[in-house]
Amino acid sequence: MELHGLWLIFRSKQRKKKRLEREKQEKWEAQRKMNVNASKVFEEMAAVTTVMEDMRQKSFSTVNQGTQGQDSNRNQTDMGRER
């Protein structure tokens, strides 16, 4: 009977150790998946930021070109008034 009790204690400790190792492995796997997902999110944010910056620069250059055109029209109009 004593051997049976010792065997049960031993098996219980083995099962607990395996369970803890499995939980630790699952935790690491979940962390790895979160890191992969976070990396994808940051890559997507960088792509969106790049696109937005390109759109801002194009918009600025369009506005700037329009302003330059208005300035040259004003200069021509002002020159006509002076004469």
Stockholm file with secondary structure:
# STOCKHOLM 1.0

chainA/1-83         MELHGLWLIFRSKQRKKKRLEREKQEKWEAQRKMNVNASKVFEEMAAVTTVMEDMRQKSFSTVNQGTQGQDSNRNQTDMGRER
#=GR chainA/1-83 SS CHHHHHHHHHHHHHHHHHHHHHHHHHHHHHHHHHHHHHHHHHHHHHHHHHHHHHHHHHHHHHHHHHHHHHHHHHHHHHHHHHC
#=GC SS_cons        CHHHHHHHHHHHHHHHHHHHHHHHHHHHHHHHHHHHHHHHHHHHHHHHHHHHHHHHHHHHHHHHHHHHHHHHHHHHHHHHHHC
//
